[in-house]
Amino acid sequence: MIGRYVRMVVAPNTRIGTIAAARFDRDHASFLFHQDPRIEYKLPDVWIRDSEIEECPQPTEEEVAMINNMTIRDD
């Protein structure tokens, strides 16, 4: 699963990235989520359980532009 694109279940339209690493603890798997660098609103790398993500295709440039347009900006 490392290197594959995933989205967070809690925010599937805006939290899209790749799996950078994996760790296993008894019955649970956790994955290091690395947000797609094209997305302007930065989320730090975070460890997340397998139940909190779902695999998805890599977002197109148009999809990334839509995500960036949805971001609330404080100018």
C-alpha positions in Angstrom: 0.0 0.0 0.0 3.0 2.3 0.4 3.0 4.9 -2.4 -0.7 4.4 -3.3 -3.2 7.3 -3.3 -5.7 7.3 -0.5 -8.3 9.7 0.9 -9.4 10.2 4.5 -12.9 8.9 5.2 -13.6 11.9 7.4 -12.9 14.4 4.6 -12.8 12.4 1.3 -13.1 15.5 -1.0 -10.1 17.4 0.5 -7.8 15.1 2.3 -6.0 13.2 -0.4 -2.5 11.9 -0.4 -0.2 8.9 -0.4 0.9 6.3 2.1 4.5 7.0 3.1 5.0 4.2 5.6 3.3 1.4 7.5 3.5 -0.1 10.9 1.8 -3.0 12.5 0.8 -3.4 16.1 -0.8 -6.8 16.9 -4.1 -6.7 15.2 -3.9 -3.1 13.8 -2.2 -1.5 10.9 -1.4 2.2 10.8 -0.2 4.2 7.8 1.7 7.4 7.5 -0.5 9.7 5.5 1.4 12.3 3.3 -0.9 14.9 1.8 -0.6 15.5 -1.9 1.8 18.4 -2.2 -0.3 20.2 -4.8 -3.0 20.9 -2.2 -2.5 24.3 -0.7 -4.0 23.8 2.7 -1.1 21.8 4.4 -1.8 19.0 6.7 1.2 17.5 8.5 2.1 13.9 8.0 0.0 11.9 10.4 -0.3 8.2 11.4 -3.8 7.0 10.6 -5.5 3.6 11.0 -6.5 1.5 8.0 -10.2 2.0 8.8 -9.8 5.8 8.4 -8.6 5.7 4.8 -9.8 4.3 1.4 -7.8 3.8 -1.7 -8.5 6.2 -4.6 -7.0 7.3 -7.9 -4.5 10.0 -8.1 -6.4 13.3 -8.4 -6.1 15.2 -11.7 -4.9 18.8 -11.9 -8.5 19.9 -12.3 -9.5 18.0 -9.1 -6.6 19.6 -7.2 -7.7 23.0 -8.4 -11.2 22.4 -7.1 -9.9 21.3 -3.7 -7.7 24.4 -3.6 -10.7 26.6 -4.5 -12.7 25.1 -1.7 -10.1 26.1 0.9 -11.1 29.0 3.1 -8.5 31.7 2.8 -7.8 34.3 5.4 -6.4 37.3 3.5 
